[in-house]
Amino acid sequence: MWDKRTETLLLMRDRVGVKPLYYTQLPDRTLVFGSELKTILIHPDVRREVEPAALDFYLTLEYVPAPYAMFKNVFKLPAGHFLTWKDGRIEVKRYWDVEPDPDPRPPASFSAAQDELYALLKESVKLRLVSDVPLGAFLSGGIDSSAVVGLMRELGAEPLRTFSIGFTDPTYNELAHARRIAERFQTEHEELVLEPKALELTEKLVRHLDEPLGDFSIFPTYLVSEMARRRVAVALSGDGGDELFAGYEHYLAQRMARWPGVAAAARAAGAVAGRLPPSKKKKGTWNKIRRFTQAFDQDAGHRHLRWMMFLSDGMKRELYGPAFREAIGGIGALRRREPFPAYFQAMNGFDDRTGELYLDFKTYLVDDIMVKVDRMSMAVSLEAREPLLDHKLVEFAFRLPGDWKLRGGTTKWIFKKTLERLLPRETLYRKKEGFSIPIKHWLATDLRDLMEETLSEKRIREGGWFAYAPIRRMIDAHAAGRENFSHQLWALLVFEIWRGTCL
């Protein structure tokens, strides 16, 4: 918004970060901004130089957290912030956040909280049904998307079109669960099975990302969006439920980490797990032990961050070239680099469980999930709407006591109890699968040639960022099944494809 009277420009990003906003200031103080990074790069004075700190974040976490972007002197406006530009000066301020209530007043009872939560869910879905173009919903068969579809039916959405994607590998295929929900709510349901030939889209999807993102599920997200776009122009999604109501298994691991004496036991179990070959299962028990027994002796914020890292300091010492290490201020600098210290501090204002949700809400949700959904849906001109991220619902969820979200071994407890009036128990209480693909197998087979070509010694040396020897060792060990380097190899593959198309 341009204020003609004061000659001030105001840029504002939505509260939660559903949509992106990039900006940069040129040496002459000109402000360049846009909702896509590629629109900024059109300007001839914007230099296409990689920001080393952003690359370090990306390789470690598989996403680039705001305010960083992958180019030097280009920034993301953080969610819930606004920027003013006047007389060539930029000022960025926060206008919204979920904050601890200084005078917390929980609902009168658990039952009352359920009623209020259900009303907020219903109102949020209702608001997002307003459309003058055809509208539908993504349906994975999990709790969140099933709740959205059920509420759409309860609100009289007609026709109610739903779209699901599955896999030939039964370990990853949830189509049967989605089909049951579609039948329950009598939707016009369409589904697609993702096959390895979809990997031909790899380079195309990386170009749509604007900047590297290591999330494997760009494939199913793009293909389900493409399928939906043939029928509708708007699709409701179930993103956000895990971050609001504690749906991830690492929240359970955080609780275990607080048990007396568990750190020593964790170190012993981790040592055993580290000597075992990687599980062939999607989520093997020893894989979980190997991941979650790290950093048990650290505080909650640093423990959480370590569990979300896919590249350890030891791997970085081998992989990062000398100039790269120097540019980021040393291997261990990421933990001290904003925005994480500020988020660690903010966590302290909440109860333990809610603080952990806050960290995911401010980072992983915004800079991974929302980026993936926005880029892949907009690539086919589909508008994705997020009813679970309505700000009134978000604020209510963060006011709820943390132990109403995790109860015993049950995640999303209040969310599940609330939805018992809408969804079958089989949907609510079955094991969480997640929205992923068999990338471990594909990197060793269908993607092997692309990986060998893209991560060749010649290209790695030309880039100048990495040593080639550790990459070669990872490729060989992964292909032989001795180790699972899916995350590390995929992140490197995406970066090198991006570097070849955007620099």
MARKOLTI-818610 format. One record per residue (C-alpha): residue in one letter; residue number from 1; y, z, x. Coordinates in Angstrom, 2 decimals, decimal comma. Layout:
<nodes>
- a | NUM | Y | Z | X .
...
</nodes>
This chain:
<nodes>
- m | 1 | 0,00 | 0,00 | 0,00 .
- w | 2 | 3,41 | -0,99 | 1,36 .
- d | 3 | 6,36 | 1,26 | 0,57 .
- k | 4 | 9,25 | -1,18 | 0,71 .
- r | 5 | 11,88 | 1,56 | 0,47 .
- t | 6 | 10,68 | 3,55 | 3,50 .
- e | 7 | 9,01 | 0,60 | 5,25 .
- t | 8 | 5,78 | 2,57 | 5,50 .
- l | 9 | 2,26 | 1,21 | 5,22 .
- l | 10 | -0,42 | 3,42 | 3,69 .
- l | 11 | -4,13 | 2,73 | 4,19 .
- m | 12 | -6,69 | 4,94 | 2,50 .
- r | 13 | -10,49 | 5,07 | 2,63 .
- d | 14 | -12,57 | 6,38 | -0,28 .
- r | 15 | -13,61 | 10,04 | -0,25 .
- v | 16 | -17,25 | 9,61 | 0,71 .
- g | 17 | -17,08 | 6,44 | 2,82 .
- v | 18 | -18,90 | 4,02 | 0,55 .
- k | 19 | -16,66 | 1,20 | 1,81 .
- p | 20 | -15,49 | 0,61 | 5,40 .
- l | 21 | -11,98 | 0,28 | 6,81 .
- y | 22 | -11,25 | -0,81 | 10,40 .
- y | 23 | -7,96 | -0,91 | 12,23 .
- t | 24 | -6,41 | -1,47 | 15,64 .
- q | 25 | -2,90 | -1,40 | 17,06 .
- l | 26 | -1,84 | -4,12 | 19,46 .
- p | 27 | 0,36 | -3,51 | 22,54 .
- d | 28 | 3,42 | -4,63 | 20,55 .
- r | 29 | 2,54 | -1,93 | 17,94 .
- t | 30 | 1,42 | -4,47 | 15,36 .
- l | 31 | -1,23 | -2,95 | 13,08 .
- v | 32 | -4,27 | -5,09 | 12,29 .
- f | 33 | -6,72 | -3,83 | 9,66 .
- g | 34 | -9,51 | -4,99 | 7,39 .
- s | 35 | -12,64 | -3,98 | 5,54 .
- e | 36 | -14,72 | -6,06 | 7,95 .
- l | 37 | -14,67 | -5,92 | 11,72 .
- k | 38 | -14,85 | -9,70 | 11,94 .
- t | 39 | -11,49 | -10,04 | 10,16 .
- i | 40 | -9,84 | -7,99 | 12,91 .
- l | 41 | -11,49 | -10,04 | 15,63 .
- i | 42 | -9,87 | -13,19 | 14,27 .
- h | 43 | -6,54 | -12,00 | 15,69 .
- p | 44 | -6,10 | -13,65 | 19,10 .
- d | 45 | -4,73 | -10,49 | 20,72 .
- v | 46 | -7,75 | -8,32 | 19,86 .
- r | 47 | -9,96 | -8,17 | 22,93 .
- r | 48 | -13,73 | -8,29 | 22,47 .
- e | 49 | -14,69 | -5,55 | 24,90 .
- v | 50 | -17,47 | -3,07 | 24,17 .
- e | 51 | -16,42 | 0,58 | 23,85 .
- p | 52 | -18,87 | 2,47 | 26,13 .
- a | 53 | -18,75 | 5,71 | 24,10 .
- a | 54 | -19,58 | 3,80 | 20,91 .
- l | 55 | -22,51 | 2,10 | 22,63 .
- d | 56 | -23,79 | 5,48 | 23,83 .
- f | 57 | -23,56 | 6,84 | 20,28 .
- y | 58 | -25,34 | 3,78 | 18,90 .
- l | 59 | -28,26 | 3,85 | 21,32 .
- t | 60 | -28,66 | 7,59 | 20,80 .
- l | 61 | -28,28 | 7,83 | 17,01 .
- e | 62 | -28,77 | 4,19 | 15,92 .
- y | 63 | -25,31 | 4,13 | 14,36 .
- v | 64 | -21,68 | 4,39 | 15,49 .
- p | 65 | -19,92 | 7,41 | 13,94 .
- a | 66 | -16,30 | 7,19 | 12,83 .
- p | 67 | -13,68 | 7,05 | 14,22 .
- y | 68 | -15,44 | 4,89 | 16,82 .
- a | 69 | -16,14 | 1,19 | 16,46 .
- m | 70 | -18,06 | -0,96 | 18,90 .
- f | 71 | -14,93 | -2,55 | 20,37 .
- k | 72 | -12,37 | -0,87 | 22,60 .
- n | 73 | -9,21 | 0,25 | 20,79 .
- v | 74 | -10,69 | -0,61 | 17,39 .
- f | 75 | -11,38 | 2,31 | 15,05 .
- k | 76 | -12,95 | 3,17 | 11,73 .
- l | 77 | -10,79 | 5,20 | 9,40 .
- p | 78 | -13,00 | 8,21 | 8,58 .
- a | 79 | -14,06 | 8,81 | 4,99 .
- g | 80 | -11,58 | 10,88 | 2,99 .
- h | 81 | -8,69 | 10,01 | 5,33 .
- f | 82 | -5,51 | 8,01 | 5,06 .
- l | 83 | -3,42 | 6,26 | 7,69 .
- t | 84 | 0,34 | 5,77 | 7,67 .
- w | 85 | 2,11 | 3,22 | 9,83 .
- k | 86 | 5,89 | 3,43 | 10,22 .
- d | 87 | 8,11 | 2,08 | 12,98 .
- g | 88 | 5,01 | 1,20 | 14,98 .
- r | 89 | 3,60 | 4,73 | 14,90 .
- i | 90 | 0,20 | 5,59 | 13,42 .
- e | 91 | -0,72 | 8,90 | 11,85 .
- v | 92 | -4,18 | 9,67 | 10,44 .
- k | 93 | -4,71 | 12,60 | 8,09 .
- r | 94 | -7,51 | 13,94 | 5,94 .
- y | 95 | -6,93 | 14,09 | 2,18 .
- w | 96 | -10,39 | 15,15 | 0,96 .
- d | 97 | -13,50 | 16,91 | 2,20 .
- v | 98 | -16,19 | 19,21 | 0,91 .
- e | 99 | -15,12 | 22,63 | 2,08 .
- p | 100 | -16,52 | 26,14 | 1,75 .
- d | 101 | -15,10 | 27,88 | -1,31 .
- p | 102 | -13,10 | 30,93 | -0,09 .
- d | 103 | -13,99 | 32,63 | -3,37 .
- p | 104 | -17,46 | 31,24 | -4,20 .
- r | 105 | -18,36 | 31,50 | -7,86 .
- p | 106 | -21,90 | 30,21 | -8,38 .
- p | 107 | -22,94 | 29,19 | -11,89 .
- a | 108 | -23,84 | 32,04 | -14,22 .
- s | 109 | -27,52 | 31,24 | -13,84 .
- f | 110 | -29,94 | 28,72 | -12,39 .
- s | 111 | -30,42 | 27,34 | -15,90 .
- a | 112 | -26,66 | 26,92 | -16,37 .
- a | 113 | -26,45 | 25,12 | -13,03 .
- q | 114 | -29,16 | 22,70 | -14,14 .
- d | 115 | -27,27 | 21,90 | -17,33 .
- e | 116 | -24,03 | 21,30 | -15,44 .
- l | 117 | -25,79 | 19,18 | -12,84 .
- y | 118 | -27,45 | 17,02 | -15,50 .
- a | 119 | -24,12 | 16,52 | -17,29 .
- l | 120 | -22,43 | 15,48 | -14,03 .
- l | 121 | -25,24 | 13,06 | -13,19 .
- k | 122 | -25,05 | 11,50 | -16,62 .
- e | 123 | -21,26 | 11,18 | -16,54 .
- s | 124 | -21,35 | 9,61 | -13,08 .
- v | 125 | -23,90 | 6,99 | -14,14 .
- k | 126 | -21,89 | 6,30 | -17,31 .
- l | 127 | -18,74 | 5,59 | -15,29 .
- r | 128 | -20,62 | 3,10 | -13,13 .
- l | 129 | -22,02 | 1,21 | -16,11 .
- v | 130 | -18,55 | -0,12 | -16,91 .
- s | 131 | -18,77 | -3,79 | -15,99 .
- d | 132 | -17,83 | -7,19 | -17,33 .
- v | 133 | -20,60 | -8,85 | -15,29 .
- p | 134 | -24,42 | -8,48 | -15,43 .
- l | 135 | -25,60 | -5,14 | -14,05 .
- g | 136 | -28,92 | -3,67 | -12,87 .
- a | 137 | -30,41 | -1,08 | -10,52 .
- f | 138 | -32,46 | -0,79 | -7,35 .
- l | 139 | -35,71 | 1,07 | -8,04 .
- s | 140 | -37,83 | 2,37 | -5,17 .
- g | 141 | -39,96 | 4,68 | -7,31 .
- g | 142 | -38,55 | 7,77 | -5,60 .
- i | 143 | -36,67 | 10,57 | -7,31 .
- d | 144 | -33,11 | 9,37 | -6,78 .
- s | 145 | -33,37 | 5,77 | -7,93 .
- s | 146 | -35,72 | 6,80 | -10,76 .
- a | 147 | -33,15 | 9,33 | -11,97 .
- v | 148 | -30,43 | 6,67 | -11,99 .
- v | 149 | -32,63 | 4,26 | -13,96 .
- g | 150 | -33,68 | 6,98 | -16,41 .
- l | 151 | -30,07 | 7,94 | -17,07 .
- m | 152 | -29,11 | 4,29 | -17,51 .
- r | 153 | -31,76 | 4,06 | -20,23 .
- e | 154 | -30,61 | 7,33 | -21,81 .
- l | 155 | -27,07 | 5,95 | -21,91 .
- g | 156 | -28,22 | 2,80 | -23,66 .
- a | 157 | -27,82 | 0,26 | -20,86 .
- e | 158 | -29,06 | -3,06 | -22,22 .
- p | 159 | -30,53 | -5,14 | -20,81 .
- l | 160 | -31,80 | -2,75 | -18,13 .
- r | 161 | -32,87 | -4,80 | -15,11 .
- t | 162 | -34,56 | -3,15 | -12,12 .
- f | 163 | -35,52 | -4,51 | -8,71 .
- s | 164 | -38,10 | -3,22 | -6,22 .
- i | 165 | -39,48 | -4,26 | -2,87 .
- g | 166 | -42,83 | -3,44 | -1,31 .
- f | 167 | -45,04 | -4,25 | 1,66 .
- t | 168 | -48,49 | -5,65 | 2,34 .
- d | 169 | -49,19 | -2,49 | 4,38 .
- p | 170 | -50,25 | 0,13 | 1,79 .
- t | 171 | -48,82 | 2,93 | 3,96 .
- y | 172 | -45,32 | 1,64 | 3,21 .
- n | 173 | -45,85 | 0,19 | -0,26 .
- e | 174 | -44,38 | 2,14 | -3,20 .
- l | 175 | -44,40 | -0,65 | -5,78 .
- a | 176 | -46,91 | 1,15 | -8,00 .
- h | 177 | -44,56 | 4,14 | -8,30 .
- a | 178 | -41,60 | 1,89 | -9,13 .
- r | 179 | -43,69 | 0,01 | -11,68 .
- r | 180 | -44,58 | 3,22 | -13,51 .
- i | 181 | -40,90 | 4,16 | -13,81 .
- a | 182 | -40,03 | 0,64 | -14,98 .
- e | 183 | -42,71 | 0,88 | -17,67 .
- r | 184 | -41,59 | 4,36 | -18,72 .
- f | 185 | -38,01 | 3,21 | -19,28 .
- q | 186 | -38,91 | -0,30 | -20,48 .
- t | 187 | -36,85 | -2,18 | -17,92 .
- e | 188 | -36,85 | -5,88 | -17,12 .
- h | 189 | -38,51 | -5,34 | -13,79 .
- e | 190 | -38,81 | -7,67 | -10,80 .
- e | 191 | -40,48 | -7,00 | -7,48 .
- l | 192 | -40,96 | -8,65 | -4,13 .
- v | 193 | -43,43 | -8,05 | -1,32 .
- l | 194 | -41,86 | -8,17 | 2,14 .
- e | 195 | -44,03 | -10,05 | 4,60 .
- p | 196 | -43,67 | -10,49 | 8,37 .
- k | 197 | -42,10 | -13,93 | 7,90 .
- a | 198 | -39,00 | -12,06 | 6,71 .
- l | 199 | -38,43 | -11,21 | 10,37 .
- e | 200 | -37,07 | -14,73 | 10,74 .
- l | 201 | -33,95 | -13,20 | 9,19 .
- t | 202 | -33,39 | -10,84 | 12,12 .
- e | 203 | -30,55 | -12,70 | 13,82 .
- k | 204 | -28,89 | -13,54 | 10,49 .
- l | 205 | -28,89 | -9,91 | 9,36 .
- v | 206 | -27,51 | -8,65 | 12,67 .
- r | 207 | -24,58 | -11,04 | 12,27 .
- h | 208 | -23,90 | -9,58 | 8,82 .
- l | 209 | -23,74 | -6,05 | 10,26 .
- d | 210 | -20,37 | -6,50 | 12,05 .
- e | 211 | -21,48 | -3,95 | 14,66 .
- p | 212 | -24,96 | -2,82 | 15,74 .
- l | 213 | -26,99 | -0,63 | 13,39 .
- g | 214 | -30,50 | 0,44 | 14,33 .
- d | 215 | -31,74 | 1,13 | 10,80 .
- f | 216 | -34,99 | -0,82 | 10,26 .
- s | 217 | -34,49 | -0,88 | 6,51 .
- i | 218 | -31,82 | -3,58 | 6,67 .
- f | 219 | -34,70 | -5,97 | 5,87 .
- p | 220 | -35,80 | -4,52 | 2,52 .
- t | 221 | -32,19 | -3,70 | 1,62 .
- y | 222 | -31,10 | -7,29 | 2,16 .
- l | 223 | -34,09 | -8,81 | 0,37 .
- v | 224 | -33,89 | -6,53 | -2,67 .
- s | 225 | -30,14 | -7,28 | -2,84 .
- e | 226 | -30,83 | -11,00 | -2,63 .
- m | 227 | -33,42 | -10,74 | -5,41 .
- a | 228 | -31,08 | -8,70 | -7,60 .
- r | 229 | -28,17 | -11,10 | -7,09 .
- r | 230 | -30,10 | -13,88 | -8,82 .
- r | 231 | -29,87 | -11,84 | -12,04 .
- v | 232 | -26,92 | -9,45 | -11,70 .
- a | 233 | -23,59 | -9,04 | -9,90 .
- v | 234 | -23,66 | -5,21 | -9,76 .
- a | 235 | -26,55 | -2,89 | -8,86 .
- l | 236 | -26,67 | 0,90 | -9,08 .
- s | 237 | -28,38 | 2,66 | -6,18 .
- g | 238 | -29,80 | 6,15 | -5,62 .
- d | 239 | -28,30 | 6,84 | -2,19 .
- g | 240 | -26,98 | 10,31 | -1,42 .
- g | 241 | -29,50 | 12,54 | -3,16 .
- d | 242 | -31,19 | 13,64 | 0,06 .
- e | 243 | -27,92 | 14,70 | 1,69 .
- l | 244 | -26,64 | 16,56 | -1,39 .
- f | 245 | -29,84 | 18,36 | -2,34 .
- a | 246 | -31,82 | 18,70 | 0,94 .
- g | 247 | -34,40 | 15,94 | 0,70 .
- y | 248 | -35,24 | 15,46 | 4,37 .
- e | 249 | -38,04 | 17,24 | 6,19 .
- h | 250 | -35,74 | 18,29 | 9,03 .
- y | 251 | -34,14 | 20,80 | 6,65 .
- l | 252 | -37,52 | 22,51 | 6,39 .
- a | 253 | -37,82 | 22,39 | 10,18 .
- q | 254 | -34,42 | 24,08 | 10,49 .
- r | 255 | -35,65 | 26,94 | 8,36 .
- m | 256 | -38,75 | 27,32 | 10,52 .
- a | 257 | -36,61 | 27,35 | 13,66 .
- r | 258 | -34,98 | 30,57 | 12,45 .
- w | 259 | -38,26 | 32,45 | 12,21 .
- p | 260 | -38,67 | 35,13 | 14,93 .
- g | 261 | -40,72 | 34,01 | 17,91 .
- v | 262 | -41,06 | 30,43 | 16,76 .
- a | 263 | -39,28 | 28,88 | 19,77 .
- a | 264 | -42,08 | 29,79 | 22,21 .
- a | 265 | -44,77 | 28,53 | 19,85 .
- a | 266 | -42,79 | 25,34 | 19,32 .
- r | 267 | -42,62 | 24,68 | 23,06 .
- a | 268 | -46,39 | 25,08 | 23,35 .
- a | 269 | -47,11 | 22,82 | 20,38 .
- g | 270 | -44,63 | 20,25 | 21,64 .
- a | 271 | -46,31 | 20,18 | 25,04 .
- v | 272 | -49,66 | 19,41 | 23,41 .
- a | 273 | -48,16 | 16,77 | 21,10 .
- g | 274 | -46,43 | 15,10 | 24,02 .
- r | 275 | -49,77 | 14,38 | 25,69 .
- l | 276 | -51,29 | 12,71 | 22,63 .
- p | 277 | -51,01 | 8,98 | 21,82 .
- p | 278 | -48,62 | 8,05 | 19,00 .
- s | 279 | -50,03 | 8,22 | 15,48 .
- k | 280 | -50,76 | 4,97 | 13,67 .
- k | 281 | -49,62 | 6,59 | 10,44 .
- k | 282 | -46,10 | 6,17 | 9,06 .
- k | 283 | -45,43 | 9,89 | 9,53 .
- g | 284 | -48,22 | 11,43 | 11,58 .
- t | 285 | -48,44 | 15,21 | 11,95 .
- w | 286 | -48,32 | 15,13 | 15,74 .
- n | 287 | -45,36 | 12,76 | 15,62 .
- k | 288 | -43,51 | 15,36 | 13,55 .
- i | 289 | -44,48 | 18,16 | 15,91 .
- r | 290 | -43,33 | 16,11 | 18,90 .
- r | 291 | -39,95 | 15,55 | 17,23 .
- f | 292 | -39,20 | 18,91 | 15,65 .
- t | 293 | -40,36 | 21,20 | 18,45 .
- q | 294 | -37,51 | 19,95 | 20,61 .
- a | 295 | -34,37 | 22,10 | 20,76 .
- f | 296 | -35,82 | 25,00 | 18,72 .
- d | 297 | -33,97 | 27,40 | 21,02 .
- q | 298 | -30,53 | 25,86 | 20,35 .
- d | 299 | -28,04 | 26,60 | 17,57 .
- a | 300 | -28,44 | 24,77 | 14,23 .
- g | 301 | -25,84 | 22,08 | 14,89 .
- h | 302 | -27,11 | 21,07 | 18,33 .
- r | 303 | -30,72 | 21,37 | 17,15 .
- h | 304 | -29,97 | 19,05 | 14,25 .
- l | 305 | -28,22 | 16,55 | 16,50 .
- r | 306 | -31,13 | 16,56 | 18,96 .
- w | 307 | -33,60 | 15,81 | 16,17 .
- m | 308 | -31,51 | 12,82 | 15,14 .
- m | 309 | -31,45 | 11,40 | 18,68 .
- f | 310 | -33,72 | 8,51 | 19,55 .
- l | 311 | -32,74 | 8,33 | 23,21 .
- s | 312 | -33,09 | 11,47 | 25,31 .
- d | 313 | -30,93 | 12,31 | 28,31 .
- g | 314 | -33,89 | 11,62 | 30,56 .
- m | 315 | -34,34 | 8,12 | 29,14 .
- k | 316 | -30,62 | 7,47 | 29,51 .
- r | 317 | -30,70 | 8,36 | 33,20 .
- e | 318 | -33,26 | 5,61 | 33,72 .
- l | 319 | -31,81 | 3,06 | 31,30 .
- y | 320 | -28,02 | 3,28 | 31,71 .
- g | 321 | -26,46 | 1,44 | 34,62 .
- p | 322 | -24,13 | 3,35 | 37,02 .
- a | 323 | -20,93 | 1,86 | 35,56 .
- f | 324 | -22,05 | 2,68 | 32,02 .
- r | 325 | -22,85 | 6,30 | 32,96 .
- e | 326 | -19,46 | 6,70 | 34,60 .
- a | 327 | -17,60 | 5,12 | 31,65 .
- i | 328 | -19,03 | 7,65 | 29,17 .
- g | 329 | -18,26 | 10,65 | 31,36 .
- g | 330 | -21,87 | 11,42 | 32,24 .
- i | 331 | -25,18 | 11,49 | 30,42 .
- g | 332 | -24,65 | 14,73 | 28,50 .
- a | 333 | -21,14 | 13,96 | 27,28 .
- l | 334 | -22,15 | 12,81 | 23,78 .
- r | 335 | -22,61 | 16,35 | 22,47 .
- r | 336 | -19,06 | 17,23 | 23,50 .
- r | 337 | -17,53 | 14,05 | 22,10 .
- e | 338 | -15,83 | 14,04 | 18,73 .
- p | 339 | -16,57 | 13,97 | 15,87 .
- f | 340 | -19,54 | 16,30 | 16,41 .
- p | 341 | -17,78 | 19,42 | 17,80 .
- a | 342 | -15,48 | 19,44 | 14,76 .
- y | 343 | -18,44 | 19,08 | 12,40 .
- f | 344 | -20,35 | 21,85 | 14,20 .
- q | 345 | -17,34 | 24,09 | 13,67 .
- a | 346 | -17,06 | 23,15 | 9,99 .
- m | 347 | -20,76 | 23,91 | 9,46 .
- n | 348 | -20,09 | 27,57 | 10,19 .
- g | 349 | -18,14 | 27,96 | 6,96 .
- f | 350 | -21,18 | 27,20 | 4,81 .
- d | 351 | -24,46 | 29,02 | 4,43 .
- d | 352 | -27,05 | 27,80 | 6,95 .
- r | 353 | -28,76 | 25,26 | 4,71 .
- t | 354 | -25,58 | 23,81 | 3,24 .
- g | 355 | -24,07 | 23,47 | 6,72 .
- e | 356 | -26,95 | 21,24 | 7,77 .
- l | 357 | -26,42 | 19,05 | 4,69 .
- y | 358 | -22,74 | 18,81 | 5,58 .
- l | 359 | -23,52 | 17,39 | 9,01 .
- d | 360 | -25,72 | 14,63 | 7,54 .
- f | 361 | -23,22 | 13,98 | 4,76 .
- k | 362 | -20,39 | 13,39 | 7,25 .
- t | 363 | -22,35 | 11,30 | 9,76 .
- y | 364 | -25,73 | 9,77 | 8,92 .
- l | 365 | -24,94 | 9,09 | 5,26 .
- v | 366 | -21,56 | 7,47 | 5,92 .
- d | 367 | -22,19 | 5,62 | 9,16 .
- d | 368 | -25,82 | 4,59 | 8,69 .
- i | 369 | -26,88 | 4,47 | 5,03 .
- m | 370 | -23,56 | 3,38 | 3,53 .
- v | 371 | -23,09 | 0,78 | 6,28 .
- k | 372 | -26,55 | -0,64 | 5,66 .
- v | 373 | -26,16 | -0,83 | 1,88 .
- d | 374 | -22,63 | -2,24 | 1,99 .
- r | 375 | -23,32 | -4,92 | 4,62 .
- m | 376 | -26,63 | -6,09 | 3,19 .
- s | 377 | -25,47 | -6,16 | -0,45 .
- m | 378 | -22,14 | -7,82 | 0,32 .
- a | 379 | -23,97 | -10,42 | 2,41 .
- v | 380 | -25,20 | -11,82 | -0,93 .
- s | 381 | -22,02 | -10,94 | -2,89 .
- l | 382 | -23,68 | -8,07 | -4,76 .
- e | 383 | -21,65 | -4,96 | -5,56 .
- a | 384 | -23,67 | -1,78 | -4,95 .
- r | 385 | -22,51 | 1,32 | -6,83 .
- e | 386 | -23,45 | 4,87 | -5,87 .
- p | 387 | -23,52 | 7,28 | -8,85 .
- l | 388 | -24,97 | 10,15 | -6,80 .
- l | 389 | -21,87 | 10,08 | -4,59 .
- d | 390 | -19,29 | 10,63 | -7,30 .
- h | 391 | -16,86 | 13,14 | -5,81 .
- k | 392 | -17,18 | 15,60 | -8,71 .
- l | 393 | -20,95 | 15,63 | -8,29 .
- v | 394 | -20,62 | 15,99 | -4,51 .
- e | 395 | -18,23 | 18,94 | -4,82 .
- f | 396 | -20,53 | 20,65 | -7,32 .
- a | 397 | -23,59 | 20,12 | -5,13 .
- f | 398 | -21,89 | 21,70 | -2,11 .
- r | 399 | -20,94 | 24,76 | -4,16 .
- l | 400 | -24,57 | 25,46 | -5,02 .
- p | 401 | -26,40 | 28,09 | -2,95 .
- g | 402 | -28,51 | 26,54 | -0,21 .
- d | 403 | -31,66 | 28,37 | -1,34 .
- w | 404 | -31,43 | 26,56 | -4,69 .
- k | 405 | -32,04 | 23,32 | -2,82 .
- l | 406 | -34,91 | 24,43 | -0,57 .
- r | 407 | -37,45 | 26,74 | -2,17 .
- g | 408 | -40,65 | 27,45 | -0,26 .
- g | 409 | -41,91 | 24,08 | 0,92 .
- t | 410 | -40,13 | 22,22 | -1,89 .
- t | 411 | -37,13 | 20,08 | -1,01 .
- k | 412 | -34,41 | 19,19 | -3,57 .
- w | 413 | -35,61 | 22,07 | -5,73 .
- i | 414 | -32,73 | 22,32 | -8,21 .
- f | 415 | -32,50 | 18,53 | -8,42 .
- k | 416 | -36,18 | 18,26 | -9,26 .
- k | 417 | -36,11 | 21,12 | -11,77 .
- t | 418 | -33,08 | 19,57 | -13,47 .
- l | 419 | -34,78 | 16,19 | -13,76 .
- e | 420 | -37,98 | 17,55 | -15,31 .
- r | 421 | -36,39 | 16,71 | -18,67 .
- l | 422 | -36,16 | 13,04 | -17,62 .
- l | 423 | -38,85 | 12,13 | -15,09 .
- p | 424 | -42,62 | 12,75 | -14,87 .
- r | 425 | -43,82 | 15,48 | -12,51 .
- e | 426 | -45,79 | 12,90 | -10,54 .
- t | 427 | -42,51 | 11,23 | -9,56 .
- l | 428 | -40,67 | 14,48 | -8,91 .
- y | 429 | -43,25 | 16,29 | -6,81 .
- r | 430 | -45,14 | 13,60 | -4,92 .
- k | 431 | -44,72 | 13,38 | -1,16 .
- k | 432 | -41,51 | 11,70 | -0,02 .
- e | 433 | -42,12 | 8,36 | 1,69 .
- g | 434 | -38,70 | 6,97 | 2,59 .
- f | 435 | -37,45 | 3,39 | 2,64 .
- s | 436 | -38,81 | 1,89 | 5,84 .
- i | 437 | -40,88 | -0,95 | 7,27 .
- p | 438 | -43,89 | -1,22 | 9,63 .
- i | 439 | -41,63 | -1,96 | 12,59 .
- k | 440 | -43,98 | -0,35 | 15,13 .
- h | 441 | -46,66 | -2,96 | 14,39 .
- w | 442 | -44,21 | -5,84 | 14,04 .
- l | 443 | -42,56 | -5,23 | 17,42 .
- a | 444 | -45,97 | -5,55 | 19,05 .
- t | 445 | -46,89 | -8,68 | 17,07 .
- d | 446 | -44,57 | -10,81 | 14,92 .
- l | 447 | -41,38 | -9,74 | 16,71 .
- r | 448 | -42,88 | -9,77 | 20,20 .
- d | 449 | -41,62 | -13,23 | 21,20 .
- l | 450 | -38,08 | -12,54 | 19,98 .
- m | 451 | -38,10 | -9,20 | 21,79 .
- e | 452 | -39,34 | -10,73 | 25,06 .
- e | 453 | -36,69 | -13,45 | 24,88 .
- t | 454 | -33,80 | -11,20 | 23,86 .
- l | 455 | -34,66 | -8,38 | 26,26 .
- s | 456 | -35,52 | -10,65 | 29,17 .
- e | 457 | -34,60 | -9,60 | 32,69 .
- k | 458 | -32,06 | -12,42 | 32,91 .
- r | 459 | -30,19 | -11,37 | 29,75 .
- i | 460 | -30,26 | -7,67 | 30,59 .
- r | 461 | -28,85 | -8,28 | 34,07 .
- e | 462 | -26,18 | -10,62 | 32,65 .
- g | 463 | -25,07 | -7,90 | 30,23 .
- g | 464 | -24,69 | -5,36 | 33,02 .
- w | 465 | -25,20 | -2,30 | 30,82 .
- f | 466 | -28,83 | -1,42 | 31,49 .
- a | 467 | -31,51 | -1,31 | 34,14 .
- y | 468 | -34,33 | -3,72 | 33,32 .
- a | 469 | -37,32 | -1,76 | 34,70 .
- p | 470 | -37,36 | 0,97 | 31,99 .
- i | 471 | -37,03 | -1,69 | 29,27 .
- r | 472 | -40,01 | -3,54 | 30,70 .
- r | 473 | -42,03 | -0,32 | 30,80 .
- m | 474 | -41,18 | 0,43 | 27,16 .
- i | 475 | -42,18 | -3,05 | 26,00 .
- d | 476 | -45,51 | -2,90 | 27,83 .
- a | 477 | -46,36 | 0,65 | 26,72 .
- h | 478 | -45,44 | -0,12 | 23,12 .
- a | 479 | -47,45 | -3,35 | 23,02 .
- a | 480 | -50,48 | -1,55 | 24,47 .
- g | 481 | -50,21 | 1,28 | 21,92 .
- r | 482 | -49,76 | 3,95 | 24,58 .
- e | 483 | -46,33 | 4,97 | 23,26 .
- n | 484 | -44,21 | 4,30 | 20,20 .
- f | 485 | -40,85 | 2,97 | 21,37 .
- s | 486 | -39,97 | 1,35 | 18,03 .
- h | 487 | -36,56 | 2,97 | 17,73 .
- q | 488 | -35,48 | 2,39 | 21,31 .
- l | 489 | -36,65 | -1,23 | 21,49 .
- w | 490 | -35,26 | -2,15 | 18,10 .
- a | 491 | -31,86 | -0,64 | 18,97 .
- l | 492 | -31,75 | -2,59 | 22,22 .
- l | 493 | -32,87 | -5,77 | 20,48 .
- v | 494 | -30,14 | -5,48 | 17,83 .
- f | 495 | -27,47 | -4,76 | 20,44 .
- e | 496 | -28,43 | -7,74 | 22,58 .
- i | 497 | -28,48 | -10,08 | 19,56 .
- w | 498 | -25,09 | -8,71 | 18,51 .
- r | 499 | -23,72 | -9,06 | 22,04 .
- g | 500 | -24,80 | -12,68 | 22,12 .
- t | 501 | -23,08 | -13,54 | 18,84 .
- c | 502 | -19,97 | -11,31 | 18,80 .
- l | 503 | -18,73 | -11,13 | 22,41 .
</nodes>
